[in-house]
Amino acid sequence: MPARSKAQQKAAGAALAAKRGEQPKSSLRGASKQMYESMDEKELDELAKTSLKGLPGHKA
């Protein structure tokens, strides 16, 4: 499933980095922290690799 906004893609990238051990879990806040806890690495990878072209900044 592709990301629906730039903010969602960015949060997924941060959560994915924490899952892989590239960044500490304690640095996560808000949506990225929730994604870290509720999604597996494959789901996060799908969201994070979404192209930013044409995505809105935030989805209402």
PANUVEX-301527 format. One record per residue: x, y, z of N, C-alpha, C, O in turn; residue number from 1. Coordinates in steps of 0.05 Angstrom, whole numbers, plus 5000, padded with zeros to 4 digits. Example, Ala and Ser with C-alpha at 12.3 -4.5 7.8 and 13.67 -1.06 7.14 Angstrom:
<pts>
n.x	n.y	n.z	ca.x	ca.y	ca.z	c.x	c.y	c.z	o.x	o.y	o.z	num
5264	4886	5156	5246	4910	5156	5264	4934	5156	5285	4934	5169	1 .
5257	4955	5142	5273	4979	5143	5258	5001	5157	5268	5023	5161	2 .
</pts>
This chain:
<pts>
n.x	n.y	n.z	ca.x	ca.y	ca.z	c.x	c.y	c.z	o.x	o.y	o.z	num
5017	4977	5000	5000	5000	5000	5018	5025	5000	5035	5028	5018	1 .
5014	5042	4981	5031	5066	4980	5022	5087	5000	4999	5088	5009	2 .
5041	5105	5007	5034	5127	5026	5015	5146	5012	5016	5149	4988	3 .
4998	5158	5028	4978	5177	5018	4986	5206	5021	4973	5224	5010	4 .
5008	5211	5035	5018	5238	5038	5048	5238	5044	5059	5217	5051	5 .
5061	5261	5040	5089	5263	5045	5095	5259	5075	5115	5247	5082	6 .
5077	5268	5092	5081	5265	5121	5080	5235	5129	5096	5226	5145	7 .
5062	5220	5117	5060	5191	5122	5085	5176	5112	5095	5158	5126	8 .
5095	5184	5089	5118	5171	5078	5143	5177	5096	5159	5159	5100	9 .
5145	5201	5105	5167	5209	5122	5166	5195	5149	5187	5185	5159	10 .
5142	5192	5161	5139	5178	5186	5146	5148	5183	5158	5136	5201	11 .
5138	5137	5161	5144	5109	5156	5174	5104	5153	5185	5084	5162	12 .
5188	5123	5140	5217	5121	5137	5231	5122	5164	5250	5108	5168	13 .
5222	5139	5182	5234	5141	5208	5229	5116	5224	5247	5106	5237	14 .
5205	5105	5223	5198	5080	5237	5214	5057	5226	5224	5040	5241	15 .
5218	5056	5200	5233	5035	5187	5262	5036	5196	5274	5015	5201	16 .
5274	5060	5197	5301	5063	5206	5305	5053	5234	5325	5040	5241	17 .
5285	5058	5252	5287	5048	5279	5284	5018	5280	5298	5005	5296	18 .
5266	5007	5264	5263	4977	5263	5289	4964	5255	5296	4942	5265	19 .
5303	4976	5236	5329	4965	5226	5352	4971	5244	5374	4961	5239	20 .
5348	4987	5265	5369	4993	5284	5388	5015	5275	5409	5019	5286	21 .
5379	5030	5254	5396	5052	5244	5392	5078	5260	5408	5096	5258	22 .
5371	5078	5276	5365	5102	5293	5352	5092	5318	5338	5071	5317	23 .
5356	5105	5341	5344	5095	5366	5314	5098	5366	5303	5117	5356	24 .
5300	5079	5378	5271	5079	5381	5262	5104	5396	5241	5115	5391	25 .
5278	5112	5415	5271	5135	5432	5269	5161	5417	5257	5181	5427	26 .
5279	5162	5392	5278	5187	5376	5251	5189	5361	5246	5210	5349	27 .
5235	5168	5362	5209	5169	5348	5188	5184	5364	5188	5183	5388	28 .
5171	5198	5349	5149	5213	5362	5124	5211	5344	5126	5207	5320	29 .
5101	5213	5357	5076	5214	5342	5070	5190	5324	5071	5167	5333	30 .
5065	5196	5299	5057	5175	5280	5078	5154	5275	5073	5131	5272	31 .
5104	5163	5275	5125	5144	5270	5128	5124	5292	5134	5101	5288	32 .
5123	5133	5317	5124	5115	5340	5102	5095	5339	5106	5071	5345	33 .
5078	5104	5331	5055	5086	5329	5059	5066	5306	5053	5043	5309	34 .
5071	5075	5284	5077	5057	5261	5097	5036	5270	5095	5013	5263	35 .
5117	5045	5285	5138	5026	5294	5126	5003	5310	5134	4980	5306	36 .
5107	5009	5327	5095	4989	5344	5074	4972	5330	5071	4949	5338	37 .
5061	4982	5310	5038	4968	5298	5044	4955	5271	5028	4938	5262	38 .
5066	4961	5258	5071	4951	5231	5097	4935	5231	5115	4939	5247	39 .
5098	4915	5213	5123	4901	5210	5141	4914	5189	5133	4934	5176	40 .
5165	4904	5186	5185	4918	5169	5176	4918	5140	5182	4938	5126	41 .
5163	4898	5131	5154	4897	5103	5133	4919	5097	5135	4932	5076	42 .
5114	4922	5115	5094	4943	5111	5106	4971	5112	5099	4988	5096	43 .
5125	4975	5130	5138	5001	5132	5155	5007	5107	5155	5029	5097	44 .
5167	4986	5096	5183	4989	5072	5166	4998	5049	5174	5015	5033	45 .
5142	4986	5046	5124	4993	5024	5115	5022	5026	5114	5036	5006	46 .
5110	5032	5051	5102	5060	5054	5125	5078	5049	5122	5099	5036	47 .
5148	5071	5059	5172	5089	5058	5183	5092	5029	5194	5113	5023	48 .
5179	5072	5012	5190	5074	4986	5172	5087	4965	5178	5088	4942	49 .
5149	5096	4975	5130	5111	4957	5143	5136	4946	5156	5151	4961	50 .
5140	5141	4921	5151	5165	4909	5136	5190	4919	5111	5189	4923	51 .
5150	5211	4925	5138	5235	4936	5125	5252	4914	5109	5271	4921	52 .
5130	5246	4889	5120	5262	4867	5089	5261	4867	5078	5239	4865	53 .
5077	5284	4868	5048	5285	4867	5033	5281	4893	5008	5283	4893	54 .
5047	5275	4915	5034	5271	4940	5028	5297	4954	5045	5316	4953	55 .
5006	5300	4968	5001	5325	4983	5019	5324	5008	5028	5303	5017	56 .
5023	5348	5020	5039	5350	5044	5027	5335	5067	5040	5319	5081	57 .
5001	5339	5071	4986	5325	5092	4959	5317	5081	4947	5331	5064	58 .
4948	5295	5091	4922	5286	5083	4903	5292	5106	4907	5284	5128	59 .
4881	5305	5100	4862	5313	5121	4846	5289	5131	4829	5292	5148	60 .
</pts>
